[in-house]
Amino acid sequence: MAILDNTYYQAGNSQNWEGRVDGTEQAFLRWHQVIEAIDLSEQQSLDGAFVILGFCCEEGVERNQGRIGAKEGPTAFRKVLAGLPVHFPNTVRLIDAGDVFCSNGNLEEAQDCLHAAVNEIISMGGFPILLGGGHEITYPHYLGIQTATKQSVGIINLDAHLDIRPLVDGKGNSGTGFYQIAQHVERENLPFHYLAIGIQEISNTKALFDYADSKGVEIIHAKDIYAERLGEIMDQIIAFGKKVDQVYLTIDLDVFAAAYAPGVSALAFHGIVPDHNFQLIFDTILQLPNLRSIDVAELNPHFDIDNRTTKLGADLLFRVLQK
């Protein structure tokens, strides 16, 4: 059982949320005015709450030879999210549960802590919204949902990469998350349900596609996302949701074209354009009745021209709260 280790976990702090104040009536509010900061080590009710948790980690990215900087993603996200206007009703709770840090290269220990934190959020009734950090967030996030719900979990991954690479010297990285999940479910005699959307052939070896095929992974290629296929794609997403008890959505920001998401660990030049077609796909995912948890991974502020990537990720999370 993973433990919420204070060596790696730091509770939420309302001082991390600052921004302009246009007024104090409901119609004028921004996120920084309504967010609550909590400590997950304290038992409490999170029923109906959206709970933000940062994963300040790039050890997996470094092991995977990606661009360094993702550990600063949660801080960058909070700066943009703080100023977003409140369009959700005042009955909705927005909570900051703090951050899980990876120190001294201890990725596995940090992942154990994240696993425990997600378990705590869901067990107390909250809806986790995790801010990365590298895509090494996936494996512990999945384990946290599995531990808390004891039910089948299907993962929808918006990504240019399959992230199903085998371990290197027995260690995981930002590209091994779905391999680790596949190995886990095999050991536990659980089903493996994985739908990857936005995948690019140029970003994955033939061996990765072969392994994904052997595991029954459903793949929607980036090149196949266009208006004439939207209905088919939306139907596939809905059908996928019906196969499982819980759906976990992970968004790797490198799924988007470089012009919209320059600030990522592994740039995808010819990625998805976040246009109306994409929004219909995204809304279809958000409307799944068993959507249980979300993360946004691979934001790298060091390369984020005009905060484009951060603002794109923030826009997606803004839409989450609208639903």
C-alpha positions in Angstrom: 0.0 0.0 0.0 1.4 3.4 -1.0 1.9 5.9 1.8 1.4 9.7 1.7 5.0 10.4 2.6 5.7 14.0 3.8 9.2 13.6 2.4 7.5 14.0 -1.1 4.2 15.6 -0.3 3.6 19.3 0.5 0.1 20.5 1.4 -1.8 23.1 -0.5 -1.1 26.8 0.1 -3.5 29.6 -0.8 -0.6 32.0 -1.2 0.2 30.1 -4.5 -3.0 31.6 -5.9 -2.9 35.4 -6.7 -4.6 37.5 -9.3 -6.6 40.6 -10.1 -9.8 41.3 -8.2 -12.7 42.8 -10.2 -15.2 42.4 -7.3 -16.4 40.0 -4.7 -19.9 39.1 -6.0 -20.3 35.8 -7.7 -20.3 37.3 -11.3 -16.9 38.9 -10.8 -15.0 36.1 -9.2 -11.8 34.4 -10.4 -10.4 31.0 -9.4 -7.9 32.5 -7.0 -10.8 34.0 -5.0 -12.7 30.7 -4.5 -10.0 28.0 -4.2 -9.5 26.3 -0.9 -6.1 24.9 0.2 -6.0 21.6 2.1 -3.7 19.0 3.5 -4.5 15.5 2.2 -3.0 13.9 5.4 -6.1 15.2 7.2 -9.4 13.2 6.9 -12.1 15.4 5.4 -15.0 15.3 3.0 -14.2 16.2 -0.6 -17.6 15.2 -2.0 -18.4 17.1 -5.2 -15.0 18.9 -5.2 -12.5 19.3 -8.0 -9.1 18.7 -6.4 -6.0 20.1 -8.0 -2.7 18.3 -7.2 0.7 19.1 -8.7 3.3 16.5 -9.6 6.6 18.4 -9.7 8.7 15.8 -11.4 10.8 15.5 -14.5 13.0 12.5 -13.5 11.1 10.3 -15.9 11.6 12.9 -18.7 15.3 13.0 -18.0 15.6 9.2 -18.0 13.8 9.3 -21.3 16.2 11.9 -22.7 13.6 14.6 -23.0 13.9 18.3 -22.5 14.2 19.3 -18.8 11.8 21.7 -17.2 8.5 19.8 -16.6 8.9 19.9 -12.8 8.0 23.6 -13.0 4.7 22.8 -14.8 2.4 22.9 -11.7 3.7 26.4 -10.7 3.2 27.7 -14.2 -0.3 26.2 -14.4 -1.4 27.8 -11.1 -0.3 31.3 -12.3 -2.6 31.0 -15.3 -5.5 29.1 -13.6 -5.6 31.7 -10.8 -6.9 34.4 -13.2 -9.6 32.3 -14.9 -13.1 33.6 -14.4 -15.5 31.5 -12.3 -18.3 30.3 -14.6 -19.2 27.3 -12.4 -21.9 27.5 -9.7 -21.0 28.4 -6.1 -22.0 24.9 -5.1 -18.9 23.6 -6.8 -15.8 23.4 -4.6 -12.4 24.0 -6.1 -9.5 22.8 -4.0 -5.7 22.8 -4.1 -4.3 19.8 -2.4 -0.7 20.8 -2.9 2.1 19.0 -4.7 4.1 15.8 -4.8 7.8 16.4 -5.4 10.5 14.1 -6.8 13.8 14.8 -5.1 17.3 13.3 -5.6 16.1 11.2 -8.6 13.8 9.1 -6.4 11.1 8.7 -9.0 9.7 5.4 -7.7 9.2 6.8 -4.2 7.6 10.0 -5.6 5.3 7.8 -7.7 4.3 5.8 -4.6 3.4 9.1 -2.9 1.3 10.3 -5.9 -0.4 6.9 -5.9 -1.4 7.4 -2.2 -2.5 11.0 -2.8 -4.8 10.1 -5.7 -6.2 7.3 -3.5 -6.9 9.8 -0.7 -8.6 12.3 -3.0 -11.0 9.7 -4.5 -11.6 7.9 -1.2 -12.7 11.2 0.3 -15.1 11.9 -2.6 -13.0 14.3 -4.7 -12.4 14.4 -8.5 -8.6 14.6 -9.0 -7.2 17.1 -11.5 -3.4 16.5 -11.6 -0.9 19.0 -13.0 2.4 17.6 -14.4 5.2 17.2 -14.5 6.3 14.5 -16.9 4.2 11.7 -18.2 5.6 9.5 -15.6 2.5 10.7 -13.8 0.4 8.0 -15.6 1.3 4.8 -13.8 0.9 6.1 -10.2 -2.3 8.0 -11.2 -3.8 4.8 -12.6 -2.8 2.9 -9.4 -4.4 5.5 -7.2 -7.7 5.2 -9.1 -7.5 1.4 -9.0 -6.7 1.3 -5.3 -9.6 3.7 -4.4 -12.3 2.2 -6.6 -11.4 -1.5 -6.8 -13.0 -1.4 -10.3 -12.0 -1.7 -13.9 -10.2 1.5 -15.2 -10.0 2.5 -18.8 -7.4 5.1 -19.8 -7.9 7.6 -22.6 -4.6 9.1 -23.6 -4.4 12.3 -25.7 -0.8 12.0 -26.9 1.5 11.8 -29.9 3.3 8.9 -28.3 2.0 5.5 -27.1 4.2 5.6 -24.0 4.3 1.8 -23.9 8.0 1.4 -24.0 9.6 -1.4 -21.9 11.6 -0.5 -18.7 15.3 0.4 -19.0 17.4 -1.5 -16.5 14.3 -2.2 -14.6 13.4 1.4 -14.2 10.4 3.4 -15.6 10.5 6.8 -17.3 8.0 9.2 -19.0 7.6 6.8 -21.9 6.9 3.5 -19.9 3.7 4.3 -18.1 1.3 2.2 -20.2 3.8 -0.7 -20.3 3.9 -0.6 -16.5 0.1 -0.6 -16.4 -0.1 -3.5 -18.9 2.3 -5.5 -16.7 0.4 -4.6 -13.6 -3.0 -5.7 -14.9 -1.4 -8.9 -16.2 -0.1 -9.7 -12.7 -3.4 -8.8 -11.1 -5.5 -10.6 -13.7 -7.3 -7.4 -14.6 -8.4 -6.2 -18.1 -6.2 -3.7 -20.0 -8.3 -1.0 -21.5 -6.3 1.7 -23.3 -7.5 4.2 -26.0 -4.8 6.4 -27.5 -5.9 9.5 -29.4 -3.6 11.7 -31.5 -0.9 9.1 -32.0 1.7 9.8 -34.8 3.6 7.1 -36.6 6.7 9.4 -36.8 6.8 9.5 -33.0 6.6 5.7 -32.3 8.7 2.8 -33.5 7.1 -0.2 -35.3 7.9 -2.3 -32.3 5.7 -0.1 -30.1 2.8 -0.4 -32.5 3.3 -4.2 -32.6 3.3 -4.4 -28.8 0.2 -2.1 -28.5 -1.6 -4.3 -31.0 -0.7 -7.4 -29.0 -2.3 -5.8 -26.0 -5.5 -4.8 -27.7 -4.8 -1.0 -27.5 -7.3 1.1 -29.5 -5.5 3.8 -31.5 -6.9 6.9 -33.2 -4.1 8.4 -35.3 -3.7 12.2 -35.5 -3.9 12.0 -39.3 -7.4 10.4 -39.0 -8.9 13.2 -36.9 -10.9 15.3 -39.4 -14.5 16.4 -39.8 -15.7 13.5 -41.9 -14.6 11.0 -39.2 -15.8 12.8 -36.1 -18.9 10.8 -35.7 -17.0 7.5 -35.8 -14.4 8.8 -33.4 -17.1 10.0 -30.9 -18.9 6.7 -31.1 -15.6 4.9 -30.4 -15.0 7.0 -27.3 -18.5 6.4 -26.0 -18.2 2.7 -26.6 -14.8 2.6 -24.8 -16.4 4.3 -21.8 -19.1 1.6 -21.6 -16.5 -1.2 -21.4 -15.2 0.0 -18.0 -16.3 1.1 -14.6 -14.0 4.2 -14.4 -12.4 6.3 -17.1 -9.1 8.2 -16.5 -8.2 10.9 -19.0 -4.5 11.8 -19.4 -3.6 14.7 -21.6 0.0 14.9 -22.9 0.3 18.4 -24.3 2.7 17.2 -27.0 -0.4 15.8 -28.8 -0.9 19.3 -30.1 0.8 21.0 -33.0 4.0 22.9 -32.1 2.5 26.3 -32.9 -0.1 25.8 -30.2 2.1 23.8 -27.7 5.8 24.7 -28.0 6.3 24.3 -24.2 6.6 20.5 -24.0 9.2 17.9 -23.2 9.1 16.2 -26.7 7.8 18.5 -29.4 5.3 17.1 -32.0 5.6 19.4 -35.1 2.5 18.0 -36.9 0.2 17.4 -34.0 -3.5 18.1 -33.5 -4.9 21.6 -33.9 -7.1 22.5 -31.0 -10.0 23.6 -33.2 -13.7 22.9 -33.2 -13.2 19.3 -34.3 -10.9 18.6 -31.4 -13.3 20.3 -29.0 -16.1 18.0 -30.0 -13.9 15.0 -29.3 -12.8 16.5 -26.0 -16.4 17.3 -25.0 -17.4 13.7 -25.8 -14.8 12.5 -23.3 -15.9 15.0 -20.6 -19.5 13.9 -21.0 -18.7 10.2 -20.2 -20.7 9.5 -17.1 -17.9 7.5 -15.5 -15.0 9.9 -16.1 -13.2 9.7 -12.8 -9.9 11.6 -13.0 -7.8 13.8 -15.2 -4.2 14.9 -15.6 -2.4 17.3 -17.9 1.2 16.3 -18.4 4.5 17.4 -20.1 4.2 21.1 -19.7 7.7 22.6 -19.9 7.6 26.3 -19.1 11.2 26.8 -20.2 10.1 26.5 -23.9 6.6 27.9 -23.6 6.5 30.9 -26.0 3.9 33.5 -24.7 2.6 30.8 -22.2 0.8 29.3 -25.2 1.0 25.7 -23.9 0.1 26.7 -20.4 -2.9 28.6 -21.6 -4.0 25.8 -23.8 -3.9 23.4 -20.9 -5.7 25.9 -18.7 -8.4 26.2 -21.4 -9.0 22.5 -21.3 -9.3 22.5 -17.5 -11.6 25.5 -17.7 -13.9 23.3 -19.9 -13.7 20.5 -17.4 -15.2 22.6 -14.7 -17.9 23.8 -17.1 -19.1 20.1 -17.4 
